[in-house]
């Protein structure tokens, strides 16, 4: 297993954690108001604040992971993308 595959697996794990945090935040927020915004009385709860902070923290971690992936493995990512594209057009 190469360094790229290890970093990609770690990035995918972070992405899954982030998406789980998004689901948890949506569950805590419950129904939206008439304008599609979470009501202030929900935002005032400790449960919502914890879920929101967790989602924001994980988004920052995922963003930095994506940045590091692009900076460190640009060639590998490009080759993988081109291979997927070639397979799609070959079919």
N, CA, C and O atoms as a GROMACS GRO file, in nm:
protein
  364
    1UNK      N    1   0.085  -0.118   0.000
    1UNK     CA    2   0.000   0.000   0.000
    1UNK      C    3   0.090   0.124   0.000
    1UNK      O    4   0.181   0.136   0.082
    2UNK      N    5   0.062   0.214  -0.091
    2UNK     CA    6   0.145   0.333  -0.104
    2UNK      C    7   0.097   0.442  -0.008
    2UNK      O    8  -0.010   0.432   0.053
    3UNK      N    9   0.177   0.546   0.003
    3UNK     CA   10   0.141   0.659   0.089
    3UNK      C   11   0.013   0.725   0.038
    3UNK      O   12  -0.069   0.772   0.117
    4UNK      N   13  -0.003   0.728  -0.094
    4UNK     CA   14  -0.124   0.787  -0.152
    4UNK      C   15  -0.248   0.710  -0.108
    4UNK      O   16  -0.348   0.771  -0.070
    5UNK      N   17  -0.243   0.579  -0.112
    5UNK     CA   18  -0.360   0.499  -0.074
    5UNK      C   19  -0.391   0.512   0.074
    5UNK      O   20  -0.508   0.511   0.113
    6UNK      N   21  -0.289   0.524   0.156
    6UNK     CA   22  -0.312   0.544   0.300
    6UNK      C   23  -0.376   0.680   0.325
    6UNK      O   24  -0.472   0.690   0.402
    7UNK      N   25  -0.323   0.784   0.260
    7UNK     CA   26  -0.379   0.919   0.276
    7UNK      C   27  -0.522   0.925   0.221
    7UNK      O   28  -0.607   0.991   0.280
    8UNK      N   29  -0.548   0.857   0.111
    8UNK     CA   30  -0.682   0.855   0.052
    8UNK      C   31  -0.780   0.786   0.147
    8UNK      O   32  -0.893   0.833   0.164
    9UNK      N   33  -0.738   0.676   0.208
    9UNK     CA   34  -0.825   0.606   0.303
    9UNK      C   35  -0.855   0.694   0.425
    9UNK      O   36  -0.968   0.697   0.474
   10UNK      N   37  -0.753   0.765   0.473
   10UNK     CA   38  -0.774   0.855   0.587
   10UNK      C   39  -0.868   0.968   0.549
   10UNK      O   40  -0.955   1.006   0.628
   11UNK      N   41  -0.852   1.023   0.429
   11UNK     CA   42  -0.939   1.130   0.382
   11UNK      C   43  -1.083   1.080   0.370
   11UNK      O   44  -1.176   1.152   0.406
   12UNK      N   45  -1.102   0.960   0.319
   12UNK     CA   46  -1.236   0.903   0.308
   12UNK      C   47  -1.300   0.882   0.445
   12UNK      O   48  -1.420   0.901   0.461
   13UNK      N   49  -1.219   0.843   0.544
   13UNK     CA   50  -1.270   0.823   0.679
   13UNK      C   51  -1.314   0.958   0.739
   13UNK      O   52  -1.418   0.966   0.805
   14UNK      N   53  -1.236   1.062   0.714
   14UNK     CA   54  -1.273   1.196   0.762
   14UNK      C   55  -1.403   1.240   0.695
   14UNK      O   56  -1.490   1.298   0.760
   15UNK      N   57  -1.415   1.213   0.566
   15UNK     CA   58  -1.536   1.251   0.492
   15UNK      C   59  -1.658   1.181   0.550
   15UNK      O   60  -1.763   1.244   0.565
   16UNK      N   61  -1.646   1.054   0.583
   16UNK     CA   62  -1.758   0.980   0.642
   16UNK      C   63  -1.796   1.039   0.778
   16UNK      O   64  -1.914   1.051   0.810
   17UNK      N   65  -1.696   1.074   0.859
   17UNK     CA   66  -1.723   1.135   0.989
   17UNK      C   67  -1.794   1.269   0.972
   17UNK      O   68  -1.887   1.301   1.046
   18UNK      N   69  -1.750   1.348   0.873
   18UNK     CA   70  -1.812   1.477   0.847
   18UNK      C   71  -1.958   1.459   0.806
   18UNK      O   72  -2.046   1.529   0.856
   19UNK      N   73  -1.984   1.367   0.715
   19UNK     CA   74  -2.121   1.345   0.670
   19UNK      C   75  -2.209   1.292   0.784
   19UNK      O   76  -2.328   1.326   0.790
   20UNK      N   77  -2.154   1.212   0.872
   20UNK     CA   78  -2.229   1.166   0.988
   20UNK      C   79  -2.261   1.284   1.081
   20UNK      O   80  -2.370   1.289   1.138
   21UNK      N   81  -2.168   1.377   1.094
   21UNK     CA   82  -2.193   1.496   1.176
   21UNK      C   83  -2.302   1.583   1.113
   21UNK      O   84  -2.381   1.644   1.185
   22UNK      N   85  -2.306   1.590   0.981
   22UNK     CA   86  -2.412   1.665   0.911
   22UNK      C   87  -2.548   1.603   0.938
   22UNK      O   88  -2.646   1.674   0.962
   23UNK      N   89  -2.554   1.472   0.935
   23UNK     CA   90  -2.680   1.402   0.962
   23UNK      C   91  -2.722   1.427   1.106
   23UNK      O   92  -2.840   1.450   1.133
   24UNK      N   93  -2.627   1.421   1.199
   24UNK     CA   94  -2.658   1.445   1.340
   24UNK      C   95  -2.708   1.588   1.361
   24UNK      O   96  -2.802   1.610   1.438
   25UNK      N   97  -2.647   1.684   1.294
   25UNK     CA   98  -2.691   1.823   1.306
   25UNK      C   99  -2.832   1.839   1.251
   25UNK      O  100  -2.914   1.908   1.310
   26UNK      N  101  -2.860   1.777   1.138
   26UNK     CA  102  -2.994   1.786   1.080
   26UNK      C  103  -3.098   1.722   1.172
   26UNK      O  104  -3.210   1.771   1.183
   27UNK      N  105  -3.060   1.613   1.237
   27UNK     CA  106  -3.151   1.544   1.328
   27UNK      C  107  -3.182   1.633   1.449
   27UNK      O  108  -3.296   1.639   1.495
   28UNK      N  109  -3.079   1.701   1.500
   28UNK     CA  110  -3.099   1.789   1.616
   28UNK      C  111  -3.180   1.911   1.576
   28UNK      O  112  -3.265   1.958   1.653
   29UNK      N  113  -3.154   1.964   1.457
   29UNK     CA  114  -3.224   2.085   1.413
   29UNK      C  115  -3.373   2.060   1.396
   29UNK      O  116  -3.454   2.150   1.418
   30UNK      N  117  -3.408   1.940   1.357
   30UNK     CA  118  -3.550   1.907   1.341
   30UNK      C  119  -3.610   1.981   1.223
   30UNK      O  120  -3.546   1.998   1.120
   31UNK      N  121  -3.733   2.024   1.240
   31UNK     CA  122  -3.802   2.093   1.132
   31UNK      C  123  -3.752   2.236   1.119
   31UNK      O  124  -3.722   2.302   1.219
   32UNK      N  125  -3.743   2.281   0.996
   32UNK     CA  126  -3.701   2.418   0.968
   32UNK      C  127  -3.821   2.510   0.978
   32UNK      O  128  -3.936   2.465   0.974
   33UNK      N  129  -3.795   2.637   0.992
   33UNK     CA  130  -3.901   2.736   0.994
   33UNK      C  131  -3.957   2.757   0.855
   33UNK      O  132  -3.917   2.688   0.761
   34UNK      N  133  -4.048   2.850   0.839
   34UNK     CA  134  -4.111   2.874   0.708
   34UNK      C  135  -4.012   2.923   0.602
   34UNK      O  136  -4.037   2.909   0.482
   35UNK      N  137  -3.903   2.981   0.645
   35UNK     CA  138  -3.802   3.030   0.550
   35UNK      C  139  -3.691   2.929   0.526
   35UNK      O  140  -3.597   2.958   0.452
   36UNK      N  141  -3.700   2.812   0.587
   36UNK     CA  142  -3.599   2.709   0.568
   36UNK      C  143  -3.480   2.723   0.662
   36UNK      O  144  -3.378   2.657   0.642
   37UNK      N  145  -3.491   2.807   0.761
   37UNK     CA  146  -3.383   2.832   0.856
   37UNK      C  147  -3.418   2.767   0.989
   37UNK      O  148  -3.534   2.762   1.028
   38UNK      N  149  -3.315   2.717   1.059
   38UNK     CA  150  -3.336   2.658   1.191
   38UNK      C  151  -3.381   2.768   1.287
   38UNK      O  152  -3.317   2.872   1.294
   39UNK      N  153  -3.489   2.747   1.359
   39UNK     CA  154  -3.541   2.849   1.451
   39UNK      C  155  -3.441   2.880   1.563
   39UNK      O  156  -3.361   2.795   1.602
   40UNK      N  157  -3.448   3.002   1.614
   40UNK     CA  158  -3.356   3.045   1.719
   40UNK      C  159  -3.371   2.966   1.848
   40UNK      O  160  -3.272   2.944   1.918
   41UNK      N  161  -3.492   2.923   1.880
   41UNK     CA  162  -3.511   2.848   2.004
   41UNK      C  163  -3.438   2.712   1.996
   41UNK      O  164  -3.398   2.657   2.099
   42UNK      N  165  -3.422   2.657   1.875
   42UNK     CA  166  -3.347   2.533   1.860
   42UNK      C  167  -3.197   2.562   1.870
   42UNK      O  168  -3.122   2.487   1.932
   43UNK      N  169  -3.154   2.672   1.807
   43UNK     CA  170  -3.012   2.710   1.811
   43UNK      C  171  -2.964   2.743   1.952
   43UNK      O  172  -2.844   2.739   1.979
   44UNK      N  173  -3.055   2.776   2.039
   44UNK     CA  174  -3.018   2.811   2.176
   44UNK      C  175  -2.992   2.688   2.262
   44UNK      O  176  -2.939   2.701   2.373
   45UNK      N  177  -3.027   2.568   2.215
   45UNK     CA  178  -3.008   2.447   2.296
   45UNK      C  179  -2.862   2.403   2.295
   45UNK      O  180  -2.790   2.425   2.197
   46UNK      N  181  -2.819   2.343   2.403
   46UNK     CA  182  -2.681   2.294   2.413
   46UNK      C  183  -2.657   2.179   2.315
   46UNK      O  184  -2.547   2.165   2.261
   47UNK      N  185  -2.759   2.098   2.291
   47UNK     CA  186  -2.745   1.986   2.199
   47UNK      C  187  -2.716   2.035   2.057
   47UNK      O  188  -2.629   1.980   1.989
   48UNK      N  189  -2.788   2.138   2.012
   48UNK     CA  190  -2.765   2.193   1.878
   48UNK      C  191  -2.627   2.257   1.868
   48UNK      O  192  -2.557   2.238   1.769
   49UNK      N  193  -2.587   2.332   1.972
   49UNK     CA  194  -2.456   2.397   1.971
   49UNK      C  195  -2.344   2.294   1.963
   49UNK      O  196  -2.246   2.315   1.891
   50UNK      N  197  -2.357   2.184   2.036
   50UNK     CA  198  -2.256   2.078   2.031
   50UNK      C  199  -2.250   2.015   1.893
   50UNK      O  200  -2.142   1.993   1.840
   51UNK      N  201  -2.366   1.985   1.835
   51UNK     CA  202  -2.370   1.925   1.702
   51UNK      C  203  -2.314   2.021   1.598
   51UNK      O  204  -2.243   1.978   1.507
   52UNK      N  205  -2.346   2.149   1.609
   52UNK     CA  206  -2.299   2.248   1.513
   52UNK      C  207  -2.148   2.265   1.523
   52UNK      O  208  -2.079   2.270   1.421
   53UNK      N  209  -2.095   2.274   1.645
   53UNK     CA  210  -1.950   2.287   1.664
   53UNK      C  211  -1.876   2.164   1.612
   53UNK      O  212  -1.770   2.177   1.552
   54UNK      N  213  -1.932   2.046   1.633
   54UNK     CA  214  -1.872   1.924   1.584
   54UNK      C  215  -1.870   1.922   1.431
   54UNK      O  216  -1.770   1.884   1.371
   55UNK      N  217  -1.979   1.963   1.368
   55UNK     CA  218  -1.986   1.968   1.222
   55UNK      C  219  -1.885   2.068   1.167
   55UNK      O  220  -1.816   2.038   1.069
   56UNK      N  221  -1.875   2.185   1.226
   56UNK     CA  222  -1.780   2.288   1.180
   56UNK      C  223  -1.635   2.241   1.197
   56UNK      O  224  -1.551   2.264   1.110
   57UNK      N  225  -1.607   2.176   1.310
   57UNK     CA  226  -1.471   2.126   1.335
   57UNK      C  227  -1.433   2.021   1.232
   57UNK      O  228  -1.324   2.026   1.175
   58UNK      N  229  -1.523   1.927   1.207
   58UNK     CA  230  -1.493   1.821   1.111
   58UNK      C  231  -1.484   1.876   0.969
   58UNK      O  232  -1.407   1.824   0.888
   59UNK      N  233  -1.562   1.980   0.937
   59UNK     CA  234  -1.549   2.041   0.806
   59UNK      C  235  -1.410   2.100   0.787
   59UNK      O  236  -1.351   2.086   0.680
   60UNK      N  237  -1.358   2.165   0.889
   60UNK     CA  238  -1.223   2.221   0.882
   60UNK      C  239  -1.117   2.113   0.866
   60UNK      O  240  -1.022   2.130   0.790
   61UNK      N  241  -1.133   2.003   0.938
   61UNK     CA  242  -1.038   1.892   0.927
   61UNK      C  243  -1.043   1.833   0.786
   61UNK      O  244  -0.939   1.805   0.727
   62UNK      N  245  -1.163   1.814   0.733
   62UNK     CA  246  -1.178   1.757   0.599
   62UNK      C  247  -1.123   1.852   0.492
   62UNK      O  248  -1.060   1.808   0.396
   63UNK      N  249  -1.146   1.982   0.510
   63UNK     CA  250  -1.095   2.082   0.416
   63UNK      C  251  -0.943   2.079   0.413
   63UNK      O  252  -0.883   2.084   0.305
   64UNK      N  253  -0.880   2.071   0.529
   64UNK     CA  254  -0.733   2.067   0.534
   64UNK      C  255  -0.681   1.935   0.477
   64UNK      O  256  -0.576   1.932   0.414
   65UNK      N  257  -0.754   1.827   0.499
   65UNK     CA  258  -0.714   1.699   0.443
   65UNK      C  259  -0.719   1.703   0.291
   65UNK      O  260  -0.628   1.653   0.224
   66UNK      N  261  -0.825   1.762   0.236
   66UNK     CA  262  -0.835   1.776   0.092
   66UNK      C  263  -0.723   1.864   0.037
   66UNK      O  264  -0.667   1.836  -0.069
   67UNK      N  265  -0.690   1.970   0.108
   67UNK     CA  266  -0.581   2.058   0.067
   67UNK      C  267  -0.448   1.982   0.066
   67UNK      O  268  -0.371   1.993  -0.029
   68UNK      N  269  -0.423   1.907   0.172
   68UNK     CA  270  -0.299   1.829   0.179
   68UNK      C  271  -0.293   1.722   0.070
   68UNK      O  272  -0.187   1.698   0.012
   69UNK      N  273  -0.407   1.659   0.043
   69UNK     CA  274  -0.410   1.558  -0.064
   69UNK      C  275  -0.372   1.621  -0.197
   69UNK      O  276  -0.291   1.567  -0.272
   70UNK      N  277  -0.432   1.735  -0.228
   70UNK     CA  278  -0.404   1.801  -0.355
   70UNK      C  279  -0.259   1.848  -0.363
   70UNK      O  280  -0.196   1.841  -0.468
   71UNK      N  281  -0.208   1.895  -0.253
   71UNK     CA  282  -0.070   1.946  -0.250
   71UNK      C  283   0.031   1.832  -0.262
   71UNK      O  284   0.131   1.846  -0.331
   72UNK      N  285   0.005   1.720  -0.196
   72UNK     CA  286   0.103   1.612  -0.188
   72UNK      C  287   0.086   1.508  -0.299
   72UNK      O  288   0.184   1.445  -0.340
   73UNK      N  289  -0.037   1.488  -0.347
   73UNK     CA  290  -0.063   1.377  -0.439
   73UNK      C  291  -0.136   1.422  -0.565
   73UNK      O  292  -0.223   1.350  -0.616
   74UNK      N  293  -0.103   1.538  -0.616
   74UNK     CA  294  -0.172   1.591  -0.734
   74UNK      C  295  -0.158   1.498  -0.854
   74UNK      O  296  -0.254   1.474  -0.926
   75UNK      N  297  -0.038   1.447  -0.876
   75UNK     CA  298  -0.016   1.359  -0.992
   75UNK      C  299  -0.094   1.230  -0.981
   75UNK      O  300  -0.153   1.184  -1.080
   76UNK      N  301  -0.097   1.170  -0.862
   76UNK     CA  302  -0.170   1.046  -0.842
   76UNK      C  303  -0.321   1.067  -0.859
   76UNK      O  304  -0.390   0.984  -0.919
   77UNK      N  305  -0.370   1.178  -0.807
   77UNK     CA  306  -0.513   1.208  -0.819
   77UNK      C  307  -0.550   1.232  -0.965
   77UNK      O  308  -0.656   1.188  -1.010
   78UNK      N  309  -0.465   1.302  -1.037
   78UNK     CA  310  -0.491   1.328  -1.179
   78UNK      C  311  -0.492   1.198  -1.258
   78UNK      O  312  -0.578   1.178  -1.343
   79UNK      N  313  -0.395   1.110  -1.231
   79UNK     CA  314  -0.388   0.982  -1.302
   79UNK      C  315  -0.512   0.897  -1.273
   79UNK      O  316  -0.565   0.832  -1.363
   80UNK      N  317  -0.557   0.896  -1.149
   80UNK     CA  318  -0.675   0.820  -1.112
   80UNK      C  319  -0.800   0.876  -1.182
   80UNK      O  320  -0.883   0.800  -1.230
   81UNK      N  321  -0.811   1.008  -1.186
   81UNK     CA  322  -0.924   1.072  -1.252
   81UNK      C  323  -0.924   1.043  -1.402
   81UNK      O  324  -1.029   1.015  -1.460
   82UNK      N  325  -0.807   1.050  -1.465
   82UNK     CA  326  -0.797   1.022  -1.608
   82UNK      C  327  -0.827   0.876  -1.640
   82UNK      O  328  -0.885   0.845  -1.744
   83UNK      N  329  -0.788   0.784  -1.550
   83UNK     CA  330  -0.819   0.642  -1.569
   83UNK      C  331  -0.970   0.618  -1.562
   83UNK      O  332  -1.024   0.541  -1.642
   84UNK      N  333  -1.038   0.683  -1.468
   84UNK     CA  334  -1.184   0.671  -1.459
   84UNK      C  335  -1.251   0.726  -1.585
   84UNK      O  336  -1.345   0.668  -1.637
   85UNK      N  337  -1.200   0.839  -1.631
   85UNK     CA  338  -1.257   0.901  -1.751
   85UNK      C  339  -1.235   0.811  -1.873
   85UNK      O  340  -1.327   0.794  -1.954
   86UNK      N  341  -1.116   0.754  -1.887
   86UNK     CA  342  -1.088   0.666  -2.000
   86UNK      C  343  -1.175   0.541  -1.996
   86UNK      O  344  -1.222   0.496  -2.100
   87UNK      N  345  -1.196   0.486  -1.877
   87UNK     CA  346  -1.282   0.368  -1.864
   87UNK      C  347  -1.426   0.400  -1.900
   87UNK      O  348  -1.494   0.317  -1.960
   88UNK      N  349  -1.472   0.519  -1.865
   88UNK     CA  350  -1.608   0.558  -1.896
   88UNK      C  351  -1.629   0.574  -2.046
   88UNK      O  352  -1.732   0.534  -2.100
   89UNK      N  353  -1.530   0.634  -2.114
   89UNK     CA  354  -1.542   0.654  -2.257
   89UNK      C  355  -1.515   0.528  -2.337
   89UNK      O  356  -1.559   0.517  -2.452
   90UNK      N  357  -1.444   0.432  -2.279
   90UNK     CA  358  -1.415   0.305  -2.348
   90UNK      C  359  -1.539   0.215  -2.349
   90UNK      O  360  -1.553   0.129  -2.436
   91UNK      N  361  -1.626   0.234  -2.254
   91UNK     CA  362  -1.745   0.147  -2.243
   91UNK      C  363  -1.852   0.180  -2.343
   91UNK      O  364  -1.957   0.116  -2.345
   0.00000   0.00000   0.00000
